């Protein structure tokens, strides 16, 4: 019995490469963060949790697959 007609759901969350506004360092973070994320270099806040998709305080350079 073939089950090719059954669709597998894809996750809506993903990992993102984000550049800090202050020091231009690149950080990899999850799109649905649950805690405040700070930059590894300078310590500024990069992402804040909102309950679903995070509020990002930087530039998103790309999405990692």
mmCIF file as gemmi writes it, N, C-alpha and C atoms, coordinates in Angstrom:
data_model
loop_
_atom_site.group_PDB
_atom_site.id
_atom_site.type_symbol
_atom_site.label_atom_id
_atom_site.label_alt_id
_atom_site.label_comp_id
_atom_site.label_asym_id
_atom_site.label_entity_id
_atom_site.label_seq_id
_atom_site.pdbx_PDB_ins_code
_atom_site.Cartn_x
_atom_site.Cartn_y
_atom_site.Cartn_z
_atom_site.occupancy
_atom_site.B_iso_or_equiv
_atom_site.pdbx_formal_charge
_atom_site.auth_seq_id
_atom_site.auth_asym_id
_atom_site.pdbx_PDB_model_num
ATOM 1 N N . UNK Axp A 1 ? 0.834 -1.167 0 1 0 ? 1 A 1
ATOM 2 C CA . UNK Axp A 1 ? 0 0 0 1 0 ? 1 A 1
ATOM 3 C C . UNK Axp A 1 ? 0.895 1.251 0 1 0 ? 1 A 1
ATOM 4 N N . UNK Axp A 2 ? 0.765 2.093 -0.997 1 0 ? 2 A 1
ATOM 5 C CA . UNK Axp A 2 ? 1.56 3.309 -1.102 1 0 ? 2 A 1
ATOM 6 C C . UNK Axp A 2 ? 0.924 4.419 -0.279 1 0 ? 2 A 1
ATOM 7 N N . UNK Axp A 3 ? 1.797 5.21 0.328 1 0 ? 3 A 1
ATOM 8 C CA . UNK Axp A 3 ? 1.322 6.348 1.116 1 0 ? 3 A 1
ATOM 9 C C . UNK Axp A 3 ? 1.932 7.646 0.603 1 0 ? 3 A 1
ATOM 10 N N . UNK Axp A 4 ? 2.085 7.767 -0.68 1 0 ? 4 A 1
ATOM 11 C CA . UNK Axp A 4 ? 2.696 8.956 -1.258 1 0 ? 4 A 1
ATOM 12 C C . UNK Axp A 4 ? 1.791 10.176 -1.168 1 0 ? 4 A 1
ATOM 13 N N . UNK Axp A 5 ? 0.528 9.981 -0.929 1 0 ? 5 A 1
ATOM 14 C CA . UNK Axp A 5 ? -0.412 11.096 -0.857 1 0 ? 5 A 1
ATOM 15 C C . UNK Axp A 5 ? -0.436 11.752 0.523 1 0 ? 5 A 1
ATOM 16 N N . UNK Axp A 6 ? 0.197 11.132 1.542 1 0 ? 6 A 1
ATOM 17 C CA . UNK Axp A 6 ? 0.228 11.698 2.887 1 0 ? 6 A 1
ATOM 18 C C . UNK Axp A 6 ? 1.351 12.73 2.951 1 0 ? 6 A 1
ATOM 19 N N . UNK Axp A 7 ? 1.016 13.968 3.291 1 0 ? 7 A 1
ATOM 20 C CA . UNK Axp A 7 ? 1.992 15.047 3.365 1 0 ? 7 A 1
ATOM 21 C C . UNK Axp A 7 ? 2.611 15.099 4.758 1 0 ? 7 A 1
ATOM 22 N N . UNK Axp A 8 ? 3.912 15.315 4.811 1 0 ? 8 A 1
ATOM 23 C CA . UNK Axp A 8 ? 4.621 15.455 6.067 1 0 ? 8 A 1
ATOM 24 C C . UNK Axp A 8 ? 4.749 16.947 6.364 1 0 ? 8 A 1
ATOM 25 N N . UNK Axp A 9 ? 4.285 17.41 7.527 1 0 ? 9 A 1
ATOM 26 C CA . UNK Axp A 9 ? 4.361 18.839 7.823 1 0 ? 9 A 1
ATOM 27 C C . UNK Axp A 9 ? 5.801 19.303 8.024 1 0 ? 9 A 1
ATOM 28 N N . UNK Axp A 10 ? 6.113 20.501 7.557 1 0 ? 10 A 1
ATOM 29 C CA . UNK Axp A 10 ? 7.437 21.103 7.698 1 0 ? 10 A 1
ATOM 30 C C . UNK Axp A 10 ? 7.402 22.067 8.891 1 0 ? 10 A 1
ATOM 31 N N . UNK Axp A 11 ? 8.478 22.169 9.655 1 0 ? 11 A 1
ATOM 32 C CA . UNK Axp A 11 ? 8.502 23.111 10.774 1 0 ? 11 A 1
ATOM 33 C C . UNK Axp A 11 ? 8.563 24.557 10.268 1 0 ? 11 A 1
ATOM 34 N N . UNK Axp A 12 ? 7.939 25.465 11.01 1 0 ? 12 A 1
ATOM 35 C CA . UNK Axp A 12 ? 7.948 26.88 10.633 1 0 ? 12 A 1
ATOM 36 C C . UNK Axp A 12 ? 9.136 27.615 11.226 1 0 ? 12 A 1
ATOM 37 N N . UNK Axp A 13 ? 9.82 26.996 12.177 1 0 ? 13 A 1
ATOM 38 C CA . UNK Axp A 13 ? 10.973 27.617 12.803 1 0 ? 13 A 1
ATOM 39 C C . UNK Axp A 13 ? 12.25 27.223 12.066 1 0 ? 13 A 1
ATOM 40 N N . UNK Axp A 14 ? 13.278 28.066 12.186 1 0 ? 14 A 1
ATOM 41 C CA . UNK Axp A 14 ? 14.539 27.813 11.491 1 0 ? 14 A 1
ATOM 42 C C . UNK Axp A 14 ? 15.675 28.547 12.196 1 0 ? 14 A 1
ATOM 43 N N . UNK Axp A 15 ? 16.881 28.179 11.852 1 0 ? 15 A 1
ATOM 44 C CA . UNK Axp A 15 ? 18.059 28.874 12.369 1 0 ? 15 A 1
ATOM 45 C C . UNK Axp A 15 ? 18.408 30.015 11.422 1 0 ? 15 A 1
ATOM 46 N N . UNK Axp A 16 ? 18.852 31.143 12.004 1 0 ? 16 A 1
ATOM 47 C CA . UNK Axp A 16 ? 19.161 32.327 11.213 1 0 ? 16 A 1
ATOM 48 C C . UNK Axp A 16 ? 20.557 32.831 11.563 1 0 ? 16 A 1
ATOM 49 N N . UNK Axp A 17 ? 21.236 33.392 10.561 1 0 ? 17 A 1
ATOM 50 C CA . UNK Axp A 17 ? 22.52 34.051 10.787 1 0 ? 17 A 1
ATOM 51 C C . UNK Axp A 17 ? 22.226 35.54 10.9 1 0 ? 17 A 1
ATOM 52 N N . UNK Axp A 18 ? 22.53 36.118 12.072 1 0 ? 18 A 1
ATOM 53 C CA . UNK Axp A 18 ? 22.186 37.507 12.369 1 0 ? 18 A 1
ATOM 54 C C . UNK Axp A 18 ? 23.462 38.291 12.63 1 0 ? 18 A 1
ATOM 55 N N . UNK Axp A 19 ? 23.528 39.509 12.081 1 0 ? 19 A 1
ATOM 56 C CA . UNK Axp A 19 ? 24.677 40.393 12.273 1 0 ? 19 A 1
ATOM 57 C C . UNK Axp A 19 ? 24.32 41.453 13.307 1 0 ? 19 A 1
ATOM 58 N N . UNK Axp A 20 ? 25.191 41.657 14.279 1 0 ? 20 A 1
ATOM 59 C CA . UNK Axp A 20 ? 24.996 42.651 15.335 1 0 ? 20 A 1
ATOM 60 C C . UNK Axp A 20 ? 25.107 44.06 14.74 1 0 ? 20 A 1
ATOM 61 N N . UNK Axp A 21 ? 24.271 44.983 15.233 1 0 ? 21 A 1
ATOM 62 C CA . UNK Axp A 21 ? 24.31 46.364 14.74 1 0 ? 21 A 1
ATOM 63 C C . UNK Axp A 21 ? 25.554 47.105 15.218 1 0 ? 21 A 1
ATOM 64 N N . UNK Axp A 22 ? 26.008 46.817 16.428 1 0 ? 22 A 1
ATOM 65 C CA . UNK Axp A 22 ? 27.105 47.559 17.022 1 0 ? 22 A 1
ATOM 66 C C . UNK Axp A 22 ? 28.482 47.125 16.514 1 0 ? 22 A 1
ATOM 67 N N . UNK Axp A 23 ? 28.764 45.807 16.584 1 0 ? 23 A 1
ATOM 68 C CA . UNK Axp A 23 ? 30.125 45.348 16.284 1 0 ? 23 A 1
ATOM 69 C C . UNK Axp A 23 ? 30.229 44.55 14.987 1 0 ? 23 A 1
ATOM 70 N N . UNK Axp A 24 ? 29.137 44.325 14.291 1 0 ? 24 A 1
ATOM 71 C CA . UNK Axp A 24 ? 29.081 43.595 13.016 1 0 ? 24 A 1
ATOM 72 C C . UNK Axp A 24 ? 29.528 42.139 13.134 1 0 ? 24 A 1
ATOM 73 N N . UNK Axp A 25 ? 29.45 41.575 14.322 1 0 ? 25 A 1
ATOM 74 C CA . UNK Axp A 25 ? 29.765 40.152 14.5 1 0 ? 25 A 1
ATOM 75 C C . UNK Axp A 25 ? 28.555 39.322 14.069 1 0 ? 25 A 1
ATOM 76 N N . UNK Axp A 26 ? 28.827 38.14 13.504 1 0 ? 26 A 1
ATOM 77 C CA . UNK Axp A 26 ? 27.75 37.262 13.059 1 0 ? 26 A 1
ATOM 78 C C . UNK Axp A 26 ? 27.456 36.222 14.131 1 0 ? 26 A 1
ATOM 79 N N . UNK Axp A 27 ? 26.176 36.031 14.421 1 0 ? 27 A 1
ATOM 80 C CA . UNK Axp A 27 ? 25.726 35.053 15.404 1 0 ? 27 A 1
ATOM 81 C C . UNK Axp A 27 ? 24.649 34.194 14.774 1 0 ? 27 A 1
ATOM 82 N N . UNK Axp A 28 ? 24.592 32.928 15.169 1 0 ? 28 A 1
ATOM 83 C CA . UNK Axp A 28 ? 23.556 32.022 14.696 1 0 ? 28 A 1
ATOM 84 C C . UNK Axp A 28 ? 22.569 31.816 15.834 1 0 ? 28 A 1
ATOM 85 N N . UNK Axp A 29 ? 21.28 32.051 15.55 1 0 ? 29 A 1
ATOM 86 C CA . UNK Axp A 29 ? 20.267 31.876 16.575 1 0 ? 29 A 1
ATOM 87 C C . UNK Axp A 29 ? 18.993 31.285 15.989 1 0 ? 29 A 1
ATOM 88 N N . UNK Axp A 30 ? 18.155 30.805 16.885 1 0 ? 30 A 1
ATOM 89 C CA . UNK Axp A 30 ? 16.902 30.151 16.524 1 0 ? 30 A 1
ATOM 90 C C . UNK Axp A 30 ? 15.832 31.208 16.319 1 0 ? 30 A 1
ATOM 91 N N . UNK Axp A 31 ? 14.917 30.991 15.395 1 0 ? 31 A 1
ATOM 92 C CA . UNK Axp A 31 ? 13.912 32 15.08 1 0 ? 31 A 1
ATOM 93 C C . UNK Axp A 31 ? 12.872 32.174 16.18 1 0 ? 31 A 1
ATOM 94 N N . UNK Axp A 32 ? 12.68 31.162 17.023 1 0 ? 32 A 1
ATOM 95 C CA . UNK Axp A 32 ? 11.702 31.221 18.108 1 0 ? 32 A 1
ATOM 96 C C . UNK Axp A 32 ? 12.43 31.129 19.455 1 0 ? 32 A 1
ATOM 97 N N . UNK Axp A 33 ? 13.248 32.126 19.783 1 0 ? 33 A 1
ATOM 98 C CA . UNK Axp A 33 ? 14.024 32.091 21.021 1 0 ? 33 A 1
ATOM 99 C C . UNK Axp A 33 ? 13.096 32.203 22.233 1 0 ? 33 A 1
ATOM 100 N N . UNK Axp A 34 ? 13.496 31.595 23.342 1 0 ? 34 A 1
ATOM 101 C CA . UNK Axp A 34 ? 12.702 31.654 24.57 1 0 ? 34 A 1
ATOM 102 C C . UNK Axp A 34 ? 13.359 32.505 25.643 1 0 ? 34 A 1
ATOM 103 N N . UNK Axp A 35 ? 14.617 32.869 25.444 1 0 ? 35 A 1
ATOM 104 C CA . UNK Axp A 35 ? 15.315 33.763 26.356 1 0 ? 35 A 1
ATOM 105 C C . UNK Axp A 35 ? 15.97 34.874 25.547 1 0 ? 35 A 1
ATOM 106 N N . UNK Axp A 36 ? 16.36 35.939 26.215 1 0 ? 36 A 1
ATOM 107 C CA . UNK Axp A 36 ? 17.028 37.05 25.551 1 0 ? 36 A 1
ATOM 108 C C . UNK Axp A 36 ? 18.419 36.603 25.093 1 0 ? 36 A 1
ATOM 109 N N . UNK Axp A 37 ? 18.739 36.876 23.825 1 0 ? 37 A 1
ATOM 110 C CA . UNK Axp A 37 ? 20.031 36.479 23.251 1 0 ? 37 A 1
ATOM 111 C C . UNK Axp A 37 ? 20.903 37.714 23.116 1 0 ? 37 A 1
ATOM 112 N N . UNK Axp A 38 ? 22.158 37.599 23.598 1 0 ? 38 A 1
ATOM 113 C CA . UNK Axp A 38 ? 23.101 38.704 23.499 1 0 ? 38 A 1
ATOM 114 C C . UNK Axp A 38 ? 24.221 38.347 22.541 1 0 ? 38 A 1
ATOM 115 N N . UNK Axp A 39 ? 24.911 39.368 22.043 1 0 ? 39 A 1
ATOM 116 C CA . UNK Axp A 39 ? 26.024 39.186 21.12 1 0 ? 39 A 1
ATOM 117 C C . UNK Axp A 39 ? 27.2 38.549 21.852 1 0 ? 39 A 1
ATOM 118 N N . UNK Axp A 40 ? 27.906 37.655 21.162 1 0 ? 40 A 1
ATOM 119 C CA . UNK Axp A 40 ? 29.056 36.987 21.76 1 0 ? 40 A 1
ATOM 120 C C . UNK Axp A 40 ? 30.225 37.948 21.96 1 0 ? 40 A 1
ATOM 121 N N . UNK Axp A 41 ? 30.336 38.958 21.108 1 0 ? 41 A 1
ATOM 122 C CA . UNK Axp A 41 ? 31.48 39.87 21.165 1 0 ? 41 A 1
ATOM 123 C C . UNK Axp A 41 ? 31.257 41.042 22.109 1 0 ? 41 A 1
ATOM 124 N N . UNK Axp A 42 ? 30.174 41.8 21.898 1 0 ? 42 A 1
ATOM 125 C CA . UNK Axp A 42 ? 29.996 43.05 22.633 1 0 ? 42 A 1
ATOM 126 C C . UNK Axp A 42 ? 28.96 42.965 23.754 1 0 ? 42 A 1
ATOM 127 N N . UNK Axp A 43 ? 28.086 41.971 23.744 1 0 ? 43 A 1
ATOM 128 C CA . UNK Axp A 43 ? 27.113 41.815 24.821 1 0 ? 43 A 1
ATOM 129 C C . UNK Axp A 43 ? 25.799 42.539 24.617 1 0 ? 43 A 1
ATOM 130 N N . UNK Axp A 44 ? 25.592 43.183 23.48 1 0 ? 44 A 1
ATOM 131 C CA . UNK Axp A 44 ? 24.32 43.855 23.209 1 0 ? 44 A 1
ATOM 132 C C . UNK Axp A 44 ? 23.229 42.831 22.918 1 0 ? 44 A 1
ATOM 133 N N . UNK Axp A 45 ? 21.975 43.217 23.164 1 0 ? 45 A 1
ATOM 134 C CA . UNK Axp A 45 ? 20.838 42.33 22.932 1 0 ? 45 A 1
ATOM 135 C C . UNK Axp A 45 ? 20.59 42.212 21.429 1 0 ? 45 A 1
ATOM 136 N N . UNK Axp A 46 ? 20.538 40.958 20.937 1 0 ? 46 A 1
ATOM 137 C CA . UNK Axp A 46 ? 20.285 40.707 19.519 1 0 ? 46 A 1
ATOM 138 C C . UNK Axp A 46 ? 18.837 40.294 19.281 1 0 ? 46 A 1
ATOM 139 N N . UNK Axp A 47 ? 18.278 39.455 20.174 1 0 ? 47 A 1
ATOM 140 C CA . UNK Axp A 47 ? 16.923 38.955 19.985 1 0 ? 47 A 1
ATOM 141 C C . UNK Axp A 47 ? 16.192 38.875 21.323 1 0 ? 47 A 1
ATOM 142 N N . UNK Axp A 48 ? 14.885 39.191 21.292 1 0 ? 48 A 1
ATOM 143 C CA . UNK Axp A 48 ? 14.038 39.119 22.475 1 0 ? 48 A 1
ATOM 144 C C . UNK Axp A 48 ? 12.865 38.196 22.187 1 0 ? 48 A 1
ATOM 145 N N . UNK Axp A 49 ? 12.444 37.388 23.153 1 0 ? 49 A 1
ATOM 146 C CA . UNK Axp A 49 ? 11.295 36.506 22.939 1 0 ? 49 A 1
ATOM 147 C C . UNK Axp A 49 ? 9.988 37.296 22.953 1 0 ? 49 A 1
ATOM 148 N N . UNK Axp A 50 ? 9.035 36.872 22.11 1 0 ? 50 A 1
ATOM 149 C CA . UNK Axp A 50 ? 7.733 37.531 22.056 1 0 ? 50 A 1
ATOM 150 C C . UNK Axp A 50 ? 6.581 36.549 22.231 1 0 ? 50 A 1
ATOM 151 N N . UNK Axp A 51 ? 6.871 35.273 22.354 1 0 ? 51 A 1
ATOM 152 C CA . UNK Axp A 51 ? 5.827 34.268 22.455 1 0 ? 51 A 1
ATOM 153 C C . UNK Axp A 51 ? 5.741 33.416 21.21 1 0 ? 51 A 1
ATOM 154 N N . UNK Axp A 52 ? 6.189 33.953 20.089 1 0 ? 52 A 1
ATOM 155 C CA . UNK Axp A 52 ? 6.259 33.163 18.847 1 0 ? 52 A 1
ATOM 156 C C . UNK Axp A 52 ? 7.585 33.495 18.171 1 0 ? 52 A 1
ATOM 157 N N . UNK Axp A 53 ? 7.558 34.195 17.069 1 0 ? 53 A 1
ATOM 158 C CA . UNK Axp A 53 ? 8.799 34.562 16.374 1 0 ? 53 A 1
ATOM 159 C C . UNK Axp A 53 ? 9.486 35.69 17.145 1 0 ? 53 A 1
ATOM 160 N N . UNK Axp A 54 ? 10.795 35.579 17.311 1 0 ? 54 A 1
ATOM 161 C CA . UNK Axp A 54 ? 11.568 36.528 18.109 1 0 ? 54 A 1
ATOM 162 C C . UNK Axp A 54 ? 11.646 37.894 17.44 1 0 ? 54 A 1
ATOM 163 N N . UNK Axp A 55 ? 11.769 38.927 18.269 1 0 ? 55 A 1
ATOM 164 C CA . UNK Axp A 55 ? 12.016 40.281 17.768 1 0 ? 55 A 1
ATOM 165 C C . UNK Axp A 55 ? 13.529 40.436 17.668 1 0 ? 55 A 1
ATOM 166 N N . UNK Axp A 56 ? 14.03 40.618 16.445 1 0 ? 56 A 1
ATOM 167 C CA . UNK Axp A 56 ? 15.462 40.642 16.199 1 0 ? 56 A 1
ATOM 168 C C . UNK Axp A 56 ? 15.943 42.082 16.071 1 0 ? 56 A 1
ATOM 169 N N . UNK Axp A 57 ? 16.995 42.417 16.84 1 0 ? 57 A 1
ATOM 170 C CA . UNK Axp A 57 ? 17.592 43.754 16.817 1 0 ? 57 A 1
ATOM 171 C C . UNK Axp A 57 ? 18.922 43.684 16.079 1 0 ? 57 A 1
ATOM 172 N N . UNK Axp A 58 ? 18.869 43.348 14.833 1 0 ? 58 A 1
ATOM 173 C CA . UNK Axp A 58 ? 20.072 43.212 14.007 1 0 ? 58 A 1
ATOM 174 C C . UNK Axp A 58 ? 19.655 42.952 12.578 1 0 ? 58 A 1
ATOM 175 N N . UNK Axp A 59 ? 20.61 42.584 11.761 1 0 ? 59 A 1
ATOM 176 C CA . UNK Axp A 59 ? 20.353 42.298 10.349 1 0 ? 59 A 1
ATOM 177 C C . UNK Axp A 59 ? 20.406 40.795 10.115 1 0 ? 59 A 1
ATOM 178 N N . UNK Axp A 60 ? 19.34 40.24 9.535 1 0 ? 60 A 1
ATOM 179 C CA . UNK Axp A 60 ? 19.322 38.82 9.204 1 0 ? 60 A 1
ATOM 180 C C . UNK Axp A 60 ? 20.068 38.636 7.885 1 0 ? 60 A 1
ATOM 181 N N . UNK Axp A 61 ? 21.184 37.888 7.934 1 0 ? 61 A 1
ATOM 182 C CA . UNK Axp A 61 ? 22.008 37.681 6.745 1 0 ? 61 A 1
ATOM 183 C C . UNK Axp A 61 ? 21.546 36.505 5.914 1 0 ? 61 A 1
ATOM 184 N N . UNK Axp A 62 ? 20.916 35.53 6.544 1 0 ? 62 A 1
ATOM 185 C CA . UNK Axp A 62 ? 20.474 34.371 5.805 1 0 ? 62 A 1
ATOM 186 C C . UNK Axp A 62 ? 19.83 33.336 6.715 1 0 ? 62 A 1
ATOM 187 N N . UNK Axp A 63 ? 19.238 32.341 6.084 1 0 ? 63 A 1
ATOM 188 C CA . UNK Axp A 63 ? 18.59 31.25 6.793 1 0 ? 63 A 1
ATOM 189 C C . UNK Axp A 63 ? 19.411 29.995 6.561 1 0 ? 63 A 1
ATOM 190 N N . UNK Axp A 64 ? 19.725 29.289 7.631 1 0 ? 64 A 1
ATOM 191 C CA . UNK Axp A 64 ? 20.517 28.064 7.525 1 0 ? 64 A 1
ATOM 192 C C . UNK Axp A 64 ? 19.593 26.882 7.294 1 0 ? 64 A 1
ATOM 193 N N . UNK Axp A 65 ? 19.996 26.015 6.413 1 0 ? 65 A 1
ATOM 194 C CA . UNK Axp A 65 ? 19.193 24.834 6.096 1 0 ? 65 A 1
ATOM 195 C C . UNK Axp A 65 ? 19.707 23.633 6.85 1 0 ? 65 A 1
